[in-house]
Structure formats: structure tokens, C-alpha cells
Amino acid sequence: MTSATSVHDTAWTSGRVDEVERVGDHLVRLRLELAERSEHLPGQHCVVRLRAEDGYTAQRSYSIASDPADPLLELMVECLPGGEVSGFLHDEVRAGDVLEVRSPIGGWFTWAGDTTAICVGGGTGVVPLVSMQRHAARLGLADRLRIVAVARTFAALPYAGELLAGGAFVALTRENLGDRVAHPPYPDEIERLAAGVERAYVCGSVGFASFATRLLGEVGVRSDAIRVEQFGATG
Ligand SMILES: Cc1cc2nc3c(=O)[nH]c(=O)nc-3n(C[C@H](O)[C@H](O)[C@H](O)COP(=O)(O)OP(=O)(O)OC[C@H]3O[C@@H](n4cnc5c(N)ncnc54)[C@H](O)[C@@H]3O)c2cc1C
């Protein structure tokens, strides 16, 4: 396992698109083969840079969904209305295309399996948690990782089936799921998952992150144990 790298340690490389899967209307799953690959830690992200013929560039961060042992870099991107980079990745990218990528990035929002943790992700905020879940499953550490995945509907939740099958608690806010009536997670639903954890990870939009951080505080998770990754509009 390599140690966590920071944004300054990584160089741009090329990523050949090996697989493109459009999931529903708004999500695209991309699997890239990097020309130069450094092993990542679950929770890290990469930067994708697009370049137009006139030299104009746009770059955005995307969480890595792959387990570190996966030879390919997997991303799950939500196409935002008017989104410059997410729109291109969703609508235009084809297998065989080559993108510029810098990876892996981030040393803070990582889980290597050494702590008992609760993770709360909203929407595409579950993507780094999927890397953690895959890593935990491969190493037999599933008992150390408790995942709470929140989305409006089942179809809008990336990796919904995989998260559920891996034991995640799924809370839908606009659709009932089994016996559970649509609502954000209640404190008493996550209390048992938060019991005894050493660390918490929160990932999603700015609004979701503040909701989830408050929720964790209500069930007794200390604020200095909570690590937050926010997907803001500046990407
Ligand atoms: C560490 C990190 C990891 C991320 N991981 C993922 C990931 O795994 N999957 C993923 O889909 N995205 C992820 N993001 C968000 C991503 O970087 C971009 O912000 C997103 O794809 C929008 O870029 P865009 O060029 O399409 O939109 P832009 O052209 O920048 O913006 C278009 C419109 O969307 C609004 N907007 C921009 N970003 C957001 C946002 N995040 N939420 C709501 N509205 C927004 C803008 O205000 C504008 O109205 C991550 C961000 C960070 C910082």
C-alpha cells in the first residue's frame, strides 16, 4: 500500500476510457486505464482535465470508486444541468477516448481499514464510500465500516444495489424503501451504527454535509472525529 499523496505529489497522466456505462438518465460510470498509476487509498479522488482544440481547459475533481486492487480507475459522475465537465463526460465520452487525469489526490478523507468508522454519503457523495466498502470486503474488514447512503430515490443513488448488498443502510428521502417511509435518516436509525466508532466520514453537497455532521453530533460522534468532503459548485 502506498502512503497517501497530496495534490502536490501527483503528475498529470493520460487515462484511456476502457468502459462507459450510462446509469439511468443522470449518471455515467467510467473505467479508465491510466498510463501511470499510483495505488490510491479508499476515499481519495482524482482530477480530470478536458482540453479544447483552442487550448481552453476545464478541470474537476471526481472521487475514485475503485478498490485499490482494481487495475482500472472507476469514476461515477452525475450530469448536472448546464454542467461543463460532467455534461461532457456524460454525453460525449466514448470507450477509447483519452482524458488527462491527475491521481490520486487527498490524504485526509481516507480510510485504510485501520479504524472502526461510520460513513454518511449523500448522492454522488457515496462514491468514495464505495471504494471503502470494496476495500473492506476484499480484506474481510466489513465489521469496521458502517455506511449510511442517502438519496432522493433508489434510481438516483449511485451503486444502490451494491451498497445495499454490502450491508449499507439506505435512506431515501422521496420514495419509500421496503417498510421505511421516505425521510432523511433519523438519529435513532444511525445511533446503533455510530456506537463505538473511532472516526466518521461525511461526503456530499455542502447542505448535505452540514445535515450529516449535525446528525452525527446528535448521536454522540465527537466533532473532531468527523472528516468531511464537500462537493461544492467550484468543484
Ligand atoms: C473532492 C471532490 C470529489 C468529487 N467527486 C465527485 C464524484 O464522484 N461524482 C460527481 O458527479 N461529482 C463529484 N464532485 C463534483 C465535481 O467536481 C464537479 O463539481 C461537478 O461534476 C460539476 O462540474 P461541472 O463542470 O459539470 O459543472 P459546472 O459547469 O462547474 O457548473 C454547472 C452548474 O452546476 C452547479 N454546480 C456545480 N457543481 C455542483 C455540485 N457539485 N453540486 C450542485 N451544483 C453544482 C453550478 O453552480 C452551475 O449552476 C466532486 C468534487 C470534489 C471537490
The ligand as an ORCA input file, in Angstrom:
! r2SCAN-3c Opt
* xyz 0 1
  C     -13.194     16.142     -3.769
  C     -14.367     16.149     -4.741
  C     -14.851     14.941     -5.213
  C     -15.940     14.946     -6.119
  N     -16.420     13.740     -6.562
  C     -17.461     13.721     -7.423
  C     -17.977     12.464     -7.889
  O     -17.504     11.384     -7.518
  N     -19.018     12.492     -8.772
  C     -19.566     13.674     -9.195
  O     -20.513     13.635    -10.011
  N     -19.109     14.876     -8.755
  C     -18.057     14.924     -7.905
  N     -17.559     16.135     -7.487
  C     -18.117     17.382     -8.076
  C     -17.365     17.713     -9.385
  O     -16.020     18.072     -9.086
  C     -17.971     18.892    -10.156
  O     -18.188     19.967     -9.267
  C     -19.281     18.537    -10.842
  O     -19.101     17.463    -11.765
  C     -19.819     19.775    -11.604
  O     -18.895     20.174    -12.569
  P     -19.424     20.722    -13.971
  O     -18.239     21.229    -14.722
  O     -20.265     19.699    -14.630
  O     -20.401     21.918    -13.544
  P     -20.116     23.497    -13.671
  O     -20.055     23.856    -15.122
  O     -18.940     23.833    -12.816
  O     -21.443     24.068    -13.018
  C     -22.696     23.955    -13.689
  C     -23.846     24.254    -12.777
  O     -23.958     23.326    -11.718
  C     -23.769     23.959    -10.453
  N     -22.886     23.049     -9.739
  C     -21.583     22.834     -9.979
  N     -21.087     21.864     -9.176
  C     -22.123     21.473     -8.411
  C     -22.252     20.479     -7.417
  N     -21.227     19.698     -7.053
  N     -23.484     20.323     -6.851
  C     -24.531     21.102     -7.234
  N     -24.454     22.040     -8.185
  C     -23.277     22.225     -8.764
  C     -23.132     25.274    -10.745
  O     -23.496     26.243     -9.784
  C     -23.755     25.587    -12.093
  O     -25.051     26.075    -11.961
  C     -16.511     16.164     -6.563
  C     -15.996     17.380     -6.063
  C     -14.955     17.374     -5.152
  C     -14.437     18.685     -4.651
*
